[in-house]
């Protein structure tokens, strides 16, 4: 049975590696994949724990510190982003308020310690837990969402507490789940398809319109990746079930799409008829206009992240009592422009390119194709939703981007495609070998 296979693959020791660290890597990776839809703060807690644990383990010499040339390139990409952000905060006024933003940069340095730890695990032994965990997490997130919209809220937010962040994570992790559609395990294929379906439904129930824009791009990426895989034959029963799942997604999505379309239409009408009234759309337009003015006032090094909203509100000419209370300008690129000027924009572009560069630096093989697909899913999700909402600066969005990039780095281009069932069989063999 699959639960027993998952338990054995996850917890049984393996030979030829440091047993405790290898097992903890599997547990960390599986839990991280579960959290985005169910307990979003768990992502940042997991990353911090992995970072601290890696530092402690390296300090006491539990495993060798090894980074490949490719790892160092990625590590310096992250570090450059951190240094530029820190520089713009330090040279700007109100440095005391900038301490919060400097602390937020620390997790980005996890790359230097966590990659050597992930490499302790045998190649191909971590990713199956991540992609399977993503599918299971999305199934759980849908149950959570249905309860929420039935009794507590108009828009589902799952365990994120924020519908926009929830929409981002569900469309991303639902798509990640489908990367396992070619598994040799029937149960894992079912989880992959169910996770993808549940992720899409959750994204629609969240009412996050920017997340809906991601779906066509993800479908194109998934088609590119899966068409090169050996997929199981599709019989009539499977075709019927797929059509049924598509119908379920449409029926679940239609009411929320209509509702959010009418809300957008109302906001547009309100812009003309009640220009002084603040709606979701008018607030964004104000923020973007203020961000543009604040950027042009200091185009090279920006205003500093600690002065972001003050600068935007002053650029709009608003009195203090009418300051907009948002923490960001609902556009990741404008956020970077206000915070760090041209330097900030370049740092953001460098950061966004990191997963793709990490994937393409690998040797040609199934692992590189899989990591390329994962990196494209990750970057398109952040760029598209980040054009209308938050991109970085949120503990969970930062943690997800960092951990997925670290996972991409830890996988070799020639990584074999393994299922949980195969890992469970190997774990049983390893257990017997260790006992002998």
Buried (B, 14 or more C-beta within 10 A) or exposed (E): EBEEBBBBBBEBBBBEBBBEBBBBBBEBBBBBBBBBBBBBBBBBBBBBEBBEBBBEBBEEEBBEEEBBEBBBBBBBBBBBBBEBBBBBBEEBEEEEBBEEBBEBBEBBBBBBBBBBBBBBBBBBBBBBBBBBBBBBBBBBBBBBBBEBBEEEBEBBBBBBEBBBBBBBBBBBBBBBBBBBBBBEBEBBBBBBBBBBBBBBBBBBBBBBBBBBBBBEBBBEBBEEBBEEBEEEEEEEEEEEBEEEBEEBBEEBBEEBBEEBEEBBEEBEEBBEEEEEEEBBBBBBEBBBBBBBBBBEBBEEBBBBBBBBBBBBBBBBEBEEEEBBEBEBBBBBBBBBBBBBBBBBBBBBEBBBEBBBBBBEBBEEBBBBBBBBBBBBBBBBBBBBBBBBBBBBBBBBBBBBBBBBBBBBBBBBBBBEBBBBBBBBBBBBEBBEEEEE
